[in-house]
Amino acid sequence: MSSTLTRPRHGKIIAGVCAGLADRFGMSPFVVRLLFVLSCLLPGPQFVIYLVLWVIMPKRPV
C-alpha cells in the first residue's frame, strides 16, 4: 500500500487511475476497475471524475 496517490507506469489499462487508487487503498486493481464499471451504470459524473483524476494524479516516479 502506497502512502501517496500516484498513477503507476506499468500495470495500467487506460490511464492508471484505478490501479493507482487500488494501490493507495490496498485493494486489487481488478476490484477497483469492476466497481468503476458498475458505477457507470448509475447516473453521475463518474467519467468526469476519472478524467479529473487522470489530469491531477502524477505518474509514479521510476
CHARMM internal coordinates of N, CA and C (Angstrom, degrees):
IC EDIT
DIST 1 N 1 CA 1.4557
DIST 1 CA 1 C 1.5215
ANGL 1 N 1 CA 1 C 108.49
DIST 1 C 2 N 1.2973
ANGL 1 CA 1 C 2 N 114.87
DIHE 1 N 1 CA 1 C 2 N 128.43
DIST 2 N 2 CA 1.4621
ANGL 1 C 2 N 2 CA 121.93
DIHE 1 CA 1 C 2 N 2 CA -179.37
DIST 2 CA 2 C 1.5184
ANGL 2 N 2 CA 2 C 109.69
DIHE 1 C 2 N 2 CA 2 C -89.24
DIST 2 C 3 N 1.3272
ANGL 2 CA 2 C 3 N 116.60
DIHE 2 N 2 CA 2 C 3 N 149.13
DIST 3 N 3 CA 1.4635
ANGL 2 C 3 N 3 CA 119.63
DIHE 2 CA 2 C 3 N 3 CA 179.60
DIST 3 CA 3 C 1.5227
ANGL 3 N 3 CA 3 C 112.37
DIHE 2 C 3 N 3 CA 3 C -89.10
DIST 3 C 4 N 1.3349
ANGL 3 CA 3 C 4 N 116.52
DIHE 3 N 3 CA 3 C 4 N -10.54
DIST 4 N 4 CA 1.4642
ANGL 3 C 4 N 4 CA 119.82
DIHE 3 CA 3 C 4 N 4 CA 178.94
DIST 4 CA 4 C 1.5204
ANGL 4 N 4 CA 4 C 110.05
DIHE 3 C 4 N 4 CA 4 C -118.92
DIST 4 C 5 N 1.2938
ANGL 4 CA 4 C 5 N 115.30
DIHE 4 N 4 CA 4 C 5 N 160.32
DIST 5 N 5 CA 1.4603
ANGL 4 C 5 N 5 CA 121.42
DIHE 4 CA 4 C 5 N 5 CA -179.92
DIST 5 CA 5 C 1.5211
ANGL 5 N 5 CA 5 C 108.86
DIHE 4 C 5 N 5 CA 5 C -98.41
DIST 5 C 6 N 1.3446
ANGL 5 CA 5 C 6 N 116.00
DIHE 5 N 5 CA 5 C 6 N 101.77
DIST 6 N 6 CA 1.4584
ANGL 5 C 6 N 6 CA 121.67
DIHE 5 CA 5 C 6 N 6 CA -179.96
DIST 6 CA 6 C 1.5219
ANGL 6 N 6 CA 6 C 109.11
DIHE 5 C 6 N 6 CA 6 C -134.95
DIST 6 C 7 N 1.3338
ANGL 6 CA 6 C 7 N 115.01
DIHE 6 N 6 CA 6 C 7 N 158.47
DIST 7 N 7 CA 1.4646
ANGL 6 C 7 N 7 CA 121.06
DIHE 6 CA 6 C 7 N 7 CA 176.72
DIST 7 CA 7 C 1.5218
ANGL 7 N 7 CA 7 C 108.73
DIHE 6 C 7 N 7 CA 7 C -92.83
DIST 7 C 8 N 1.3342
ANGL 7 CA 7 C 8 N 117.94
DIHE 7 N 7 CA 7 C 8 N 132.19
DIST 8 N 8 CA 1.4632
ANGL 7 C 8 N 8 CA 119.88
DIHE 7 CA 7 C 8 N 8 CA 179.32
DIST 8 CA 8 C 1.5251
ANGL 8 N 8 CA 8 C 111.69
DIHE 7 C 8 N 8 CA 8 C -72.08
DIST 8 C 9 N 1.3109
ANGL 8 CA 8 C 9 N 115.78
DIHE 8 N 8 CA 8 C 9 N 156.14
DIST 9 N 9 CA 1.4610
ANGL 8 C 9 N 9 CA 120.73
DIHE 8 CA 8 C 9 N 9 CA 176.42
DIST 9 CA 9 C 1.5260
ANGL 9 N 9 CA 9 C 110.83
DIHE 8 C 9 N 9 CA 9 C -85.65
DIST 9 C 10 N 1.3298
ANGL 9 CA 9 C 10 N 117.00
DIHE 9 N 9 CA 9 C 10 N -23.68
DIST 10 N 10 CA 1.4620
ANGL 9 C 10 N 10 CA 122.06
DIHE 9 CA 9 C 10 N 10 CA -179.40
DIST 10 CA 10 C 1.5304
ANGL 10 N 10 CA 10 C 108.75
DIHE 9 C 10 N 10 CA 10 C -127.04
DIST 10 C 11 N 1.3154
ANGL 10 CA 10 C 11 N 117.36
DIHE 10 N 10 CA 10 C 11 N 152.79
DIST 11 N 11 CA 1.4595
ANGL 10 C 11 N 11 CA 121.57
DIHE 10 CA 10 C 11 N 11 CA 179.01
DIST 11 CA 11 C 1.5153
ANGL 11 N 11 CA 11 C 114.07
DIHE 10 C 11 N 11 CA 11 C 82.94
DIST 11 C 12 N 1.3088
ANGL 11 CA 11 C 12 N 116.34
DIHE 11 N 11 CA 11 C 12 N 16.28
DIST 12 N 12 CA 1.4650
ANGL 11 C 12 N 12 CA 119.61
DIHE 11 CA 11 C 12 N 12 CA 178.82
DIST 12 CA 12 C 1.5200
ANGL 12 N 12 CA 12 C 109.22
DIHE 11 C 12 N 12 CA 12 C -100.96
DIST 12 C 13 N 1.3292
ANGL 12 CA 12 C 13 N 116.25
DIHE 12 N 12 CA 12 C 13 N 159.05
DIST 13 N 13 CA 1.4610
ANGL 12 C 13 N 13 CA 120.13
DIHE 12 CA 12 C 13 N 13 CA 178.85
DIST 13 CA 13 C 1.5298
ANGL 13 N 13 CA 13 C 110.02
DIHE 12 C 13 N 13 CA 13 C -105.98
DIST 13 C 14 N 1.3097
ANGL 13 CA 13 C 14 N 118.35
DIHE 13 N 13 CA 13 C 14 N -54.13
DIST 14 N 14 CA 1.4686
ANGL 13 C 14 N 14 CA 120.06
DIHE 13 CA 13 C 14 N 14 CA 178.83
DIST 14 CA 14 C 1.5324
ANGL 14 N 14 CA 14 C 108.54
DIHE 13 C 14 N 14 CA 14 C -109.08
DIST 14 C 15 N 1.3024
ANGL 14 CA 14 C 15 N 117.59
DIHE 14 N 14 CA 14 C 15 N -72.38
DIST 15 N 15 CA 1.4659
ANGL 14 C 15 N 15 CA 120.23
DIHE 14 CA 14 C 15 N 15 CA -177.62
DIST 15 CA 15 C 1.5192
ANGL 15 N 15 CA 15 C 112.21
DIHE 14 C 15 N 15 CA 15 C -120.07
DIST 15 C 16 N 1.3206
ANGL 15 CA 15 C 16 N 117.87
DIHE 15 N 15 CA 15 C 16 N -11.59
DIST 16 N 16 CA 1.4556
ANGL 15 C 16 N 16 CA 120.97
DIHE 15 CA 15 C 16 N 16 CA -179.68
DIST 16 CA 16 C 1.5120
ANGL 16 N 16 CA 16 C 114.16
DIHE 15 C 16 N 16 CA 16 C 92.00
DIST 16 C 17 N 1.3205
ANGL 16 CA 16 C 17 N 117.47
DIHE 16 N 16 CA 16 C 17 N 6.58
DIST 17 N 17 CA 1.4640
ANGL 16 C 17 N 17 CA 120.58
DIHE 16 CA 16 C 17 N 17 CA -178.47
DIST 17 CA 17 C 1.5251
ANGL 17 N 17 CA 17 C 110.56
DIHE 16 C 17 N 17 CA 17 C -64.70
DIST 17 C 18 N 1.3127
ANGL 17 CA 17 C 18 N 117.99
DIHE 17 N 17 CA 17 C 18 N -49.60
DIST 18 N 18 CA 1.4669
ANGL 17 C 18 N 18 CA 120.95
DIHE 17 CA 17 C 18 N 18 CA -178.92
DIST 18 CA 18 C 1.5285
ANGL 18 N 18 CA 18 C 110.98
DIHE 17 C 18 N 18 CA 18 C -65.18
DIST 18 C 19 N 1.3335
ANGL 18 CA 18 C 19 N 117.12
DIHE 18 N 18 CA 18 C 19 N -39.73
DIST 19 N 19 CA 1.4666
ANGL 18 C 19 N 19 CA 120.66
DIHE 18 CA 18 C 19 N 19 CA 178.27
DIST 19 CA 19 C 1.5253
ANGL 19 N 19 CA 19 C 110.36
DIHE 18 C 19 N 19 CA 19 C -64.96
DIST 19 C 20 N 1.3214
ANGL 19 CA 19 C 20 N 117.46
DIHE 19 N 19 CA 19 C 20 N -39.14
DIST 20 N 20 CA 1.4605
ANGL 19 C 20 N 20 CA 121.01
DIHE 19 CA 19 C 20 N 20 CA 177.55
DIST 20 CA 20 C 1.5190
ANGL 20 N 20 CA 20 C 112.21
DIHE 19 C 20 N 20 CA 20 C -66.19
DIST 20 C 21 N 1.3254
ANGL 20 CA 20 C 21 N 116.76
DIHE 20 N 20 CA 20 C 21 N -42.29
DIST 21 N 21 CA 1.4684
ANGL 20 C 21 N 21 CA 120.52
DIHE 20 CA 20 C 21 N 21 CA 176.99
DIST 21 CA 21 C 1.5256
ANGL 21 N 21 CA 21 C 110.63
DIHE 20 C 21 N 21 CA 21 C -64.20
DIST 21 C 22 N 1.3264
ANGL 21 CA 21 C 22 N 116.92
DIHE 21 N 21 CA 21 C 22 N -41.39
DIST 22 N 22 CA 1.4596
ANGL 21 C 22 N 22 CA 120.94
DIHE 21 CA 21 C 22 N 22 CA 179.42
DIST 22 CA 22 C 1.5176
ANGL 22 N 22 CA 22 C 110.82
DIHE 21 C 22 N 22 CA 22 C -62.56
DIST 22 C 23 N 1.3201
ANGL 22 CA 22 C 23 N 117.23
DIHE 22 N 22 CA 22 C 23 N -43.46
DIST 23 N 23 CA 1.4628
ANGL 22 C 23 N 23 CA 121.02
DIHE 22 CA 22 C 23 N 23 CA 179.48
DIST 23 CA 23 C 1.5234
ANGL 23 N 23 CA 23 C 110.78
DIHE 22 C 23 N 23 CA 23 C -64.86
DIST 23 C 24 N 1.3234
ANGL 23 CA 23 C 24 N 116.82
DIHE 23 N 23 CA 23 C 24 N -41.62
DIST 24 N 24 CA 1.4718
ANGL 23 C 24 N 24 CA 121.11
DIHE 23 CA 23 C 24 N 24 CA -178.51
DIST 24 CA 24 C 1.5194
ANGL 24 N 24 CA 24 C 112.23
DIHE 23 C 24 N 24 CA 24 C -63.68
DIST 24 C 25 N 1.3428
ANGL 24 CA 24 C 25 N 116.80
DIHE 24 N 24 CA 24 C 25 N -38.10
DIST 25 N 25 CA 1.4547
ANGL 24 C 25 N 25 CA 120.12
DIHE 24 CA 24 C 25 N 25 CA -175.71
DIST 25 CA 25 C 1.5198
ANGL 25 N 25 CA 25 C 113.36
DIHE 24 C 25 N 25 CA 25 C -103.95
DIST 25 C 26 N 1.3393
ANGL 25 CA 25 C 26 N 118.01
DIHE 25 N 25 CA 25 C 26 N 10.45
DIST 26 N 26 CA 1.4604
ANGL 25 C 26 N 26 CA 122.02
DIHE 25 CA 25 C 26 N 26 CA 174.90
DIST 26 CA 26 C 1.5113
ANGL 26 N 26 CA 26 C 113.98
DIHE 25 C 26 N 26 CA 26 C 68.03
DIST 26 C 27 N 1.3135
ANGL 26 CA 26 C 27 N 116.53
DIHE 26 N 26 CA 26 C 27 N 37.53
DIST 27 N 27 CA 1.4630
ANGL 26 C 27 N 27 CA 121.08
DIHE 26 CA 26 C 27 N 27 CA -179.89
DIST 27 CA 27 C 1.5167
ANGL 27 N 27 CA 27 C 109.40
DIHE 26 C 27 N 27 CA 27 C -116.18
DIST 27 C 28 N 1.3264
ANGL 27 CA 27 C 28 N 115.81
DIHE 27 N 27 CA 27 C 28 N 169.90
DIST 28 N 28 CA 1.4544
ANGL 27 C 28 N 28 CA 121.75
DIHE 27 CA 27 C 28 N 28 CA 175.23
DIST 28 CA 28 C 1.5312
ANGL 28 N 28 CA 28 C 109.01
DIHE 27 C 28 N 28 CA 28 C -77.26
DIST 28 C 29 N 1.3377
ANGL 28 CA 28 C 29 N 118.07
DIHE 28 N 28 CA 28 C 29 N 135.35
DIST 29 N 29 CA 1.4633
ANGL 28 C 29 N 29 CA 119.43
DIHE 28 CA 28 C 29 N 29 CA 176.48
DIST 29 CA 29 C 1.5271
ANGL 29 N 29 CA 29 C 112.34
DIHE 28 C 29 N 29 CA 29 C -58.14
DIST 29 C 30 N 1.3324
ANGL 29 CA 29 C 30 N 117.56
DIHE 29 N 29 CA 29 C 30 N -34.31
DIST 30 N 30 CA 1.4633
ANGL 29 C 30 N 30 CA 121.04
DIHE 29 CA 29 C 30 N 30 CA 178.36
DIST 30 CA 30 C 1.5249
ANGL 30 N 30 CA 30 C 110.64
DIHE 29 C 30 N 30 CA 30 C -60.71
DIST 30 C 31 N 1.3255
ANGL 30 CA 30 C 31 N 117.20
DIHE 30 N 30 CA 30 C 31 N -43.34
DIST 31 N 31 CA 1.4721
ANGL 30 C 31 N 31 CA 121.00
DIHE 30 CA 30 C 31 N 31 CA -178.86
DIST 31 CA 31 C 1.5264
ANGL 31 N 31 CA 31 C 110.37
DIHE 30 C 31 N 31 CA 31 C -64.55
DIST 31 C 32 N 1.3206
ANGL 31 CA 31 C 32 N 117.55
DIHE 31 N 31 CA 31 C 32 N -42.96
DIST 32 N 32 CA 1.4670
ANGL 31 C 32 N 32 CA 120.45
DIHE 31 CA 31 C 32 N 32 CA -179.75
DIST 32 CA 32 C 1.5233
ANGL 32 N 32 CA 32 C 110.01
DIHE 31 C 32 N 32 CA 32 C -65.29
DIST 32 C 33 N 1.3283
ANGL 32 CA 32 C 33 N 116.94
DIHE 32 N 32 CA 32 C 33 N -42.25
DIST 33 N 33 CA 1.4738
ANGL 32 C 33 N 33 CA 119.87
DIHE 32 CA 32 C 33 N 33 CA 178.28
DIST 33 CA 33 C 1.5219
ANGL 33 N 33 CA 33 C 110.94
DIHE 32 C 33 N 33 CA 33 C -63.31
DIST 33 C 34 N 1.3363
ANGL 33 CA 33 C 34 N 116.54
DIHE 33 N 33 CA 33 C 34 N -41.93
DIST 34 N 34 CA 1.4602
ANGL 33 C 34 N 34 CA 120.63
DIHE 33 CA 33 C 34 N 34 CA 178.81
DIST 34 CA 34 C 1.5251
ANGL 34 N 34 CA 34 C 110.79
DIHE 33 C 34 N 34 CA 34 C -62.90
DIST 34 C 35 N 1.3257
ANGL 34 CA 34 C 35 N 117.05
DIHE 34 N 34 CA 34 C 35 N -43.78
DIST 35 N 35 CA 1.4626
ANGL 34 C 35 N 35 CA 120.46
DIHE 34 CA 34 C 35 N 35 CA 178.45
DIST 35 CA 35 C 1.5311
ANGL 35 N 35 CA 35 C 111.01
DIHE 34 C 35 N 35 CA 35 C -62.51
DIST 35 C 36 N 1.3311
ANGL 35 CA 35 C 36 N 116.95
DIHE 35 N 35 CA 35 C 36 N -38.79
DIST 36 N 36 CA 1.4698
ANGL 35 C 36 N 36 CA 119.94
DIHE 35 CA 35 C 36 N 36 CA 178.36
DIST 36 CA 36 C 1.5229
ANGL 36 N 36 CA 36 C 110.76
DIHE 35 C 36 N 36 CA 36 C -64.08
DIST 36 C 37 N 1.3336
ANGL 36 CA 36 C 37 N 116.39
DIHE 36 N 36 CA 36 C 37 N -46.45
DIST 37 N 37 CA 1.4695
ANGL 36 C 37 N 37 CA 119.82
DIHE 36 CA 36 C 37 N 37 CA -179.40
DIST 37 CA 37 C 1.5256
ANGL 37 N 37 CA 37 C 110.33
DIHE 36 C 37 N 37 CA 37 C -62.76
DIST 37 C 38 N 1.3257
ANGL 37 CA 37 C 38 N 117.09
DIHE 37 N 37 CA 37 C 38 N -42.76
DIST 38 N 38 CA 1.4689
ANGL 37 C 38 N 38 CA 119.89
DIHE 37 CA 37 C 38 N 38 CA 178.42
DIST 38 CA 38 C 1.5249
ANGL 38 N 38 CA 38 C 111.33
DIHE 37 C 38 N 38 CA 38 C -65.38
DIST 38 C 39 N 1.3276
ANGL 38 CA 38 C 39 N 117.10
DIHE 38 N 38 CA 38 C 39 N -36.30
DIST 39 N 39 CA 1.4671
ANGL 38 C 39 N 39 CA 119.29
DIHE 38 CA 38 C 39 N 39 CA 179.58
DIST 39 CA 39 C 1.5242
ANGL 39 N 39 CA 39 C 111.35
DIHE 38 C 39 N 39 CA 39 C -66.93
DIST 39 C 40 N 1.3234
ANGL 39 CA 39 C 40 N 116.92
DIHE 39 N 39 CA 39 C 40 N -24.45
DIST 40 N 40 CA 1.4681
ANGL 39 C 40 N 40 CA 120.35
DIHE 39 CA 39 C 40 N 40 CA 179.02
DIST 40 CA 40 C 1.5241
ANGL 40 N 40 CA 40 C 112.05
DIHE 39 C 40 N 40 CA 40 C -69.61
DIST 40 C 41 N 1.3154
ANGL 40 CA 40 C 41 N 116.80
DIHE 40 N 40 CA 40 C 41 N -14.94
DIST 41 N 41 CA 1.4658
ANGL 40 C 41 N 41 CA 120.30
DIHE 40 CA 40 C 41 N 41 CA 175.94
DIST 41 CA 41 C 1.5237
ANGL 41 N 41 CA 41 C 111.27
DIHE 40 C 41 N 41 CA 41 C -74.93
DIST 41 C 42 N 1.3227
ANGL 41 CA 41 C 42 N 116.65
DIHE 41 N 41 CA 41 C 42 N -18.72
DIST 42 N 42 CA 1.4604
ANGL 41 C 42 N 42 CA 121.90
DIHE 41 CA 41 C 42 N 42 CA 179.14
DIST 42 CA 42 C 1.5274
ANGL 42 N 42 CA 42 C 109.35
DIHE 41 C 42 N 42 CA 42 C -95.82
DIST 42 C 43 N 1.3225
ANGL 42 CA 42 C 43 N 116.57
DIHE 42 N 42 CA 42 C 43 N 153.67
DIST 43 N 43 CA 1.4652
ANGL 42 C 43 N 43 CA 117.88
DIHE 42 CA 42 C 43 N 43 CA 176.69
DIST 43 CA 43 C 1.5235
ANGL 43 N 43 CA 43 C 110.17
DIHE 42 C 43 N 43 CA 43 C -69.74
DIST 43 C 44 N 1.3195
ANGL 43 CA 43 C 44 N 115.94
DIHE 43 N 43 CA 43 C 44 N 143.84
DIST 44 N 44 CA 1.4576
ANGL 43 C 44 N 44 CA 119.65
DIHE 43 CA 43 C 44 N 44 CA 178.52
DIST 44 CA 44 C 1.5191
ANGL 44 N 44 CA 44 C 111.26
DIHE 43 C 44 N 44 CA 44 C 153.53
DIST 44 C 45 N 1.3168
ANGL 44 CA 44 C 45 N 115.63
DIHE 44 N 44 CA 44 C 45 N 177.56
DIST 45 N 45 CA 1.4712
ANGL 44 C 45 N 45 CA 120.90
DIHE 44 CA 44 C 45 N 45 CA -174.06
DIST 45 CA 45 C 1.5331
ANGL 45 N 45 CA 45 C 113.73
DIHE 44 C 45 N 45 CA 45 C -93.20
DIST 45 C 46 N 1.3268
ANGL 45 CA 45 C 46 N 118.26
DIHE 45 N 45 CA 45 C 46 N 40.30
DIST 46 N 46 CA 1.4623
ANGL 45 C 46 N 46 CA 120.96
DIHE 45 CA 45 C 46 N 46 CA -175.12
DIST 46 CA 46 C 1.5293
ANGL 46 N 46 CA 46 C 112.46
DIHE 45 C 46 N 46 CA 46 C -58.74
DIST 46 C 47 N 1.3267
ANGL 46 CA 46 C 47 N 117.64
DIHE 46 N 46 CA 46 C 47 N -45.72
DIST 47 N 47 CA 1.4625
ANGL 46 C 47 N 47 CA 120.44
DIHE 46 CA 46 C 47 N 47 CA -178.25
DIST 47 CA 47 C 1.5237
ANGL 47 N 47 CA 47 C 111.30
DIHE 46 C 47 N 47 CA 47 C -66.87
DIST 47 C 48 N 1.3151
ANGL 47 CA 47 C 48 N 116.60
DIHE 47 N 47 CA 47 C 48 N -36.87
DIST 48 N 48 CA 1.4629
ANGL 47 C 48 N 48 CA 120.26
DIHE 47 CA 47 C 48 N 48 CA 178.60
DIST 48 CA 48 C 1.5319
ANGL 48 N 48 CA 48 C 109.77
DIHE 47 C 48 N 48 CA 48 C -65.51
DIST 48 C 49 N 1.3197
ANGL 48 CA 48 C 49 N 117.20
DIHE 48 N 48 CA 48 C 49 N -43.47
DIST 49 N 49 CA 1.4656
ANGL 48 C 49 N 49 CA 121.30
DIHE 48 CA 48 C 49 N 49 CA 178.71
DIST 49 CA 49 C 1.5291
ANGL 49 N 49 CA 49 C 109.94
DIHE 48 C 49 N 49 CA 49 C -62.79
DIST 49 C 50 N 1.3389
ANGL 49 CA 49 C 50 N 116.99
DIHE 49 N 49 CA 49 C 50 N -41.85
DIST 50 N 50 CA 1.4640
ANGL 49 C 50 N 50 CA 120.65
DIHE 49 CA 49 C 50 N 50 CA 178.17
DIST 50 CA 50 C 1.5248
ANGL 50 N 50 CA 50 C 110.67
DIHE 49 C 50 N 50 CA 50 C -60.49
DIST 50 C 51 N 1.3267
ANGL 50 CA 50 C 51 N 116.77
DIHE 50 N 50 CA 50 C 51 N -45.69
DIST 51 N 51 CA 1.4643
ANGL 50 C 51 N 51 CA 120.81
DIHE 50 CA 50 C 51 N 51 CA 179.74
DIST 51 CA 51 C 1.5310
ANGL 51 N 51 CA 51 C 111.74
DIHE 50 C 51 N 51 CA 51 C -63.68
DIST 51 C 52 N 1.3245
ANGL 51 CA 51 C 52 N 116.80
DIHE 51 N 51 CA 51 C 52 N -40.84
DIST 52 N 52 CA 1.4622
ANGL 51 C 52 N 52 CA 120.35
DIHE 51 CA 51 C 52 N 52 CA 178.27
DIST 52 CA 52 C 1.5299
ANGL 52 N 52 CA 52 C 110.45
DIHE 51 C 52 N 52 CA 52 C -63.75
DIST 52 C 53 N 1.3423
ANGL 52 CA 52 C 53 N 117.01
DIHE 52 N 52 CA 52 C 53 N -43.98
DIST 53 N 53 CA 1.4608
ANGL 52 C 53 N 53 CA 120.10
DIHE 52 CA 52 C 53 N 53 CA 178.07
DIST 53 CA 53 C 1.5236
ANGL 53 N 53 CA 53 C 110.91
DIHE 52 C 53 N 53 CA 53 C -63.58
DIST 53 C 54 N 1.3205
ANGL 53 CA 53 C 54 N 117.30
DIHE 53 N 53 CA 53 C 54 N -36.73
DIST 54 N 54 CA 1.4599
ANGL 53 C 54 N 54 CA 121.74
DIHE 53 CA 53 C 54 N 54 CA 178.04
DIST 54 CA 54 C 1.5306
ANGL 54 N 54 CA 54 C 110.12
DIHE 53 C 54 N 54 CA 54 C -59.10
DIST 54 C 55 N 1.3311
ANGL 54 CA 54 C 55 N 115.78
DIHE 54 N 54 CA 54 C 55 N -40.81
DIST 55 N 55 CA 1.4596
ANGL 54 C 55 N 55 CA 120.65
DIHE 54 CA 54 C 55 N 55 CA -177.70
DIST 55 CA 55 C 1.5397
ANGL 55 N 55 CA 55 C 111.67
DIHE 54 C 55 N 55 CA 55 C -75.60
DIST 55 C 56 N 1.3334
ANGL 55 CA 55 C 56 N 117.79
DIHE 55 N 55 CA 55 C 56 N -41.64
DIST 56 N 56 CA 1.4682
ANGL 55 C 56 N 56 CA 118.84
DIHE 55 CA 55 C 56 N 56 CA -172.74
DIST 56 CA 56 C 1.5229
ANGL 56 N 56 CA 56 C 114.15
DIHE 55 C 56 N 56 CA 56 C -90.09
DIST 56 C 57 N 1.3309
ANGL 56 CA 56 C 57 N 118.84
DIHE 56 N 56 CA 56 C 57 N -20.66
DIST 57 N 57 CA 1.4699
ANGL 56 C 57 N 57 CA 120.04
DIHE 56 CA 56 C 57 N 57 CA 179.58
DIST 57 CA 57 C 1.5295
ANGL 57 N 57 CA 57 C 109.82
DIHE 56 C 57 N 57 CA 57 C -79.79
DIST 57 C 58 N 1.3214
ANGL 57 CA 57 C 58 N 117.34
DIHE 57 N 57 CA 57 C 58 N 121.35
DIST 58 N 58 CA 1.4617
ANGL 57 C 58 N 58 CA 118.71
DIHE 57 CA 57 C 58 N 58 CA 179.73
DIST 58 CA 58 C 1.5333
ANGL 58 N 58 CA 58 C 110.94
DIHE 57 C 58 N 58 CA 58 C -74.13
DIST 58 C 59 N 1.3298
ANGL 58 CA 58 C 59 N 115.57
DIHE 58 N 58 CA 58 C 59 N 155.34
DIST 59 N 59 CA 1.4638
ANGL 58 C 59 N 59 CA 119.99
DIHE 58 CA 58 C 59 N 59 CA 173.58
DIST 59 CA 59 C 1.5237
ANGL 59 N 59 CA 59 C 108.51
DIHE 58 C 59 N 59 CA 59 C -71.96
DIST 59 C 60 N 1.3138
ANGL 59 CA 59 C 60 N 114.77
DIHE 59 N 59 CA 59 C 60 N 144.80
DIST 60 N 60 CA 1.4624
ANGL 59 C 60 N 60 CA 120.34
DIHE 59 CA 59 C 60 N 60 CA 177.50
DIST 60 CA 60 C 1.5267
ANGL 60 N 60 CA 60 C 109.49
DIHE 59 C 60 N 60 CA 60 C -65.24
DIST 60 C 61 N 1.3322
ANGL 60 CA 60 C 61 N 117.41
DIHE 60 N 60 CA 60 C 61 N 134.23
DIST 61 N 61 CA 1.4652
ANGL 60 C 61 N 61 CA 119.30
DIHE 60 CA 60 C 61 N 61 CA 178.63
DIST 61 CA 61 C 1.5282
ANGL 61 N 61 CA 61 C 110.52
DIHE 60 C 61 N 61 CA 61 C -62.77
DIST 61 C 62 N 1.3071
ANGL 61 CA 61 C 62 N 115.54
DIHE 61 N 61 CA 61 C 62 N 154.14
DIST 62 N 62 CA 1.4648
ANGL 61 C 62 N 62 CA 121.14
DIHE 61 CA 61 C 62 N 62 CA -178.48
DIST 62 CA 62 C 1.4594
ANGL 62 N 62 CA 62 C 109.92
DIHE 61 C 62 N 62 CA 62 C -69.66
END
COOR INIT
IC SEED 1 N 1 CA 1 C
IC BUILD
